[in-house]
Amino acid sequence: MTIIRTVFYLCLVMIATGAWADSTPVLIGVDAEFSVVGSTSAQAIRLGAQIAVDEINADGGVLGGRPLALVEKDDRSVPARFVKNLHEFAADPNVVAVLCGRYSPVVVEAIPEIHQLKLPLLDPWAAADLITTHDFRPNYIFRLSLRDTWAMQVMIRHAEQRGLRKLGLLAPNTEWGRSNLKAAEALDQADPQVTFIDMQWYSWGDNSLLAQYQTLRKAGAEGVLFISNEREGVIFVKEVAALPKEQRLPVFAAWGITGGNLFQNAGPALKEVDLAVVQTYSFIGAEDAVAQRVVQAAQRYGVDGPRRILSPVGVAHAYDLVQILARAIRIAGSTDRNAIRDALEKVSDYAGLVKTYPQPFTPDQHDALSPQEVFMARYAEDGAIVRIDAE
């Protein structure tokens, strides 16, 4: 009887201390453009998510001690592959949510599939307005990133502050480009001080954007609103830099160009172009405890200080999203995706990296950031992306 009582007592102790707790990892998918040549955005998203996972696990994990873990898939920026990957994630009951990558067209095409699968999607980068303003209810997409409308507002305001009011728009013929055109047209109607001279399209894979640029310039544009990723961004910067100085207009760029090695690949040409780019966060000069902790953790992954963090918005947004997700899992008390979706709208009072969030998401609002977080920056001589007002 003494042995039985001893075993019974040990069982109670093990249950109370969590020694018999379920140690199966709770999985978070990361599906992004890992194999796109020159891309740094997917790697940045993974880094931010991993730092958050490390912190959460060191603090005891979730659901009584279960660790979080990342599961990575490469969509190659192809919508069909993204959908395929989503189905594979959804088939694993331990996957509670998926982080997407940078490309808005990839996410937009998958919106119906995401809601059919009832798989929470966390968006740390893709900025097309439609991603969170569709008609599916309940909404399974949660974004902590830009909206194209906010980016356009800040780019135009920056141009106005420089006395430039006649602007041209150069954008890709994709859902991302069309989202920006819609935002620009709305702002054109709302602000009589701004005149959109012309709109020029280009296609992914084009080897020159010079003809479109010259069309805008000759139409009277004083500056160019440029919507691009890094491949076309490098081409454009080099072509503008090669023009006579009097033909080089100021360029106000969306942040897609910061998702790859623009600084390295554009080389000396970048110094010859007046280029400002939209951002939402900078580790440079950030002295709060969360920022210092994340920068220190990044060093364990080979990143030598805040000026060496590539695609910093991807790191920052993914970090905050995973921290918010962990809080939602605890509120839900399970790995049930529907419960976690509901719980994401109940997380409150999270003091995060990008900002303090009184309530990141609500049933009516699935964008955790706001226009107040958006600012303009430029590349410094060492390649760091620095706030213009902090230069």
N, C-alpha and C positions, 0 to 999 in steps of 0.2 A: 504494500500500500504506500509505503514511503517513496518507493521508486516512481509509482504512478503519480503521486502528488507532485513529486519533483519535476517529472516530465510535463505534467499539466501546467505547473508554474512557469517552466521555461517557455512553453508554447505561448502563454499569456504575455510574457515579457517580449518574445519575438514579435508578436502581433502588435503590441503597444509601441515598440521601438521601430516598427517598419521593416524588420529583418525579413519578413515574409511578404513584403509589399511587392506588387507587380513591377518588375524591372524592365519590361518591354519598352523600348524607346518609342516615344511619341514623335512621329515623323512629320517634317515640314518639307514639301517639295520646293525646289528651286528650278524653274524652267526658264531659260534665257538663251541669249545668242552667243554661247561660249565659243563656237568654232568660227564666228565671223572674223575674218582677218583684220587685225588691228584693233579689235574691240577691247575696251577695258570696262565697259558698263556691267556686263554679266559678272565679271570677276569682283567688281566693287560691291555689287549686291550680295554676292556670296560672302565676301569678307565681313560686311556689316552684320549679316544674318548670323554668321559663325561666331562673331564676338559676342553677340547677344545670347546665343545658345550657350556659349562657354560660361557666361555670367550666371545665367539662370540655372544651369546644372550645378555650378559651384555653390549656389544658394539652396540646393535641395531639389531642383527639378520641379515637376508638376505632379498633381494627382497622387500625393503621398510618396513621392520619391522617384517617379519615372523620369528618365532623362529625355531631353529633346535631342533630335538628330536631324541633319539635313540630308535629303536625297536629291541628287542633281540630274537633270536631263537637259539636253541641248536641242533647242528648236531651230537653230541655224537661221533664225528670223523668218521662218517659213510658217504661215498660218496653219497649213494642213498638218505639219509635224507637231505644232503646238497642241492642236486638237487631239492628235494621237497620244501625245504625252499626257494630256489631261485625263484621258480615258484610262491610261495605265496607272496614274496616280489614284484615280477614283476607285480602281479595283482593289487597292490595298487599304484595308480598314484602319491601319495605323497612321495613314496620312490624313492629317486634320485640315490642312490648308496648303496652298501653293503660292509662292512668290513668282510673279512674272518678270519679264525683262523690260527692255527699253522701247521696243517698237510698237507704236500705237496701232498700226494696221493689223498686226498679229493678234492683239488683244481684241480689237473691235470685231473682227470676223468670228471670234470664238465666244462672244457674249451669249448667244442662244445656247451653245453647248455647255457653258459654265453653269447656266441656270437649269438646264436639263439634268446635269450631273449632281446639282446641289453641292458643289465643291467650292468652299470659300476661296476666293482669289484675292491676294494681297498685292497691290500695285505700288512699287517703290519708284517708278520712273515714267512709264507711258502716260502721255499728257493729253491725248485727245479728249475733249469735253464729253463726248458720247459715252466714254467708258463708265462713267458714274451717273449719267443722266438719261439712261435708257428707260424703258417702260416695264422691265421685269420686276415683279414684286413677289416675295421679298427679294431684296437686292443682295446678291452673293459677292459683289465686287466692292472691295474696300481700298481706297487709294490714300497714300500718304506721299504726295508729290504735287507737281504743278498741274494746272489746267491751262490749255492753250490760250484761253481768254485772258487769264492773269498774265501770262508771259507777254502777250501782245500789248496789254495795257502798260506794262512796265517798260517795254521796248519803246513804245510811242512816247510815253512820258519822258524817258531819257532823251529821246531825239528832240522833243519840244524844249527841254531844259537847255539844250545846246543851240536852240534857235532854228532847228530844222523842222519844217512843217510840211514840205512836199516829199512824200515818201513813196517808194516803189516796193512791191512785194515779190520775192523770188522764192518759190516753194515747189516741193515735189508733187507730182500728180498722183497722190495717195490720199487715204483717209486723213492722215496727219496734215498734209498740205491743205486739204479742203476744210478741215477744222480750223486751221489758222486763217484761211481766207474768210470764213464765216465770222470769226472773231474780229478781223480787221474791218470788214464791211460794217459790222455793228458799231464799232468805235468811230468809224468815219462819219456815220450818221449822227452819233451822239456828240462828237467834238468838232465844232465848226472851225477850230484852229488847225485841224489836220486835213490835208488833201492827199488822197491816194491817187497818184499819177497814173499808175498802170500795174497790172499783175502779169507775171510771167511764170510759166510752168517749166519744169524739167522732169526727166524720168530717171529713176535709179539706174545706174550703169552708164549714164551719159559721161563722155570724156571731156566735155567742155560746157561751161555755162556762160561763156563770154558773150555770145550773141544776145542772150536774154538780158544780161547785165547792161550791155550797151544800149539795148532798146529802152530800158528803164532810164538810163542816164540821159539819153537823147530826148526822151519825153519830158525831161525837166525835173527828175527826182533829185533831191538834195541828200538823200540817204536811202539805204536799202535794208528792208526787213528780210532777213535771210533765214529760211527754214531748211535745215540740212543736218545730216549726220556727217561723221568725220571724213568718209571717202570723198564725197562731193565737196565737203568743206575744204579739204586740202587742195583740190583742183581749183576751186574758186579763189582761194587766197593767193595761190601762185599766179593765177591769171590776172587778178586785180593788181598785184604787186608789180607785174611786168608792164603795166600801162604807164604812160606819162603821169607824173604826180598830179597834175591838174585834173586828170580823169578818175582819180581814186576817191570814190565817195565813202563816207563813213558807213560802216556795216553794223547792224544791230541783229545779233544772231540768237536763235533759239538754242537750247542747251544740248541738242543732239550732237553737236560737234565736240562736246566734252566727253562723249562716251567712247572715245578712241584716242589714238596717238596723233592728234592734230598737231600738237606742238613739235613733236619729233619729226613728223613727215613733211610739215610745211617748211620747216627749217628757217633760214634767214628771211624768207618772204613774209613771215608773220610780222616782223618788225616794220614792214613797209605798208601795212594795212591798218587803218583805224578800225579795230574790231572790238566790240563790246558784246558780252554774252550773258544771258539770263542764268541766274543761280538761285538756290533757296537756302544754302548752308555753306559755311566755310569753317574748317578746323583752324585756320590761321587766325591767331589772336583770341581764340576761344579759351577762356581760363576757368570755366566752371568745372565742377568735379566730374560730371558725366563726360564731358569732352576730353578731359585729361585722362580719364580711365580708358576711353575708347582708343585714344592715340597711343597710350602705353600698350594696350592689348594688340594694336595693329603692328607694333614693333616685333611682337612674337611671331608674326606672319611675314616678316621681312620688309616692313614698311618703315623707312627711316625718317620719322617725324612728320608733322602735319603738312609740310609743303610737298611731301612726296606721296601723299594719298591721291591716287588717280581716281577720276570720276567721283569726287567726294560726295556729291549729292546721293549717289547710289549707296555708298557706305552708310551715310547718316539715315536715310529714309528706311533702308532695310533693317538697320539696328532698332529703330523705334518701332517699326511694324512688328518685329518678332517679340519685342518686350510687351507690346500691347496684346499680341496673340496669346502669350503666356498668361497674362492676366485674365483674358477671356476664357482660356481653358480652365483656370481655377474657378472662375465664376460658374462655368457650365458644369464642373465637377465630373466631366467625362470626356471621351474623345468623339462623342456624337457630333457630327458636322453641323446639323441643324441647330443643336444647342449652342455650339460655339459661334455659329453665325449670329444667333440672337444675342449671345453674351458680348460679342464685339461691339454691339450698340449700347452696352451697359458699362463698359470700362470707364472709369473716371479718375481724375486727379493723378495723372501720370506725369511726373517730372522727367521729361525725356531729354534727348540730345538736341534736337532741332528747336524745341520749345517745351513749355509746360502745357499739357493738354487737359483742360477741365473735363472735357468729354470728347475724345477723338472722333467718335462716330455716333450718330443718332439714327433712328428710323428714317428721317427725312434728309440726312446729310451724311454722305459717304466719302467726303473729302476732308481729311484730317488737318490739312494746311489751309492757308488763306492768302489773299494777296499781300498781306503784311509781311510774309516771310520772303517775298520775291525781291531780288535786287539785281543790279548789273555789275559785271565783273570783267576783268581782262586777264590775259596771260602775262605774267611777269617774265623777266629775262631768264629765270631758272625753270620756267614751265608751270609754276604754281598758278592757280586761278585765284586772283585777289580781288576783293571788293573794290570797286572804283572809289567809293567814299572812304576807303581805308588806306589808299595809296599814299 
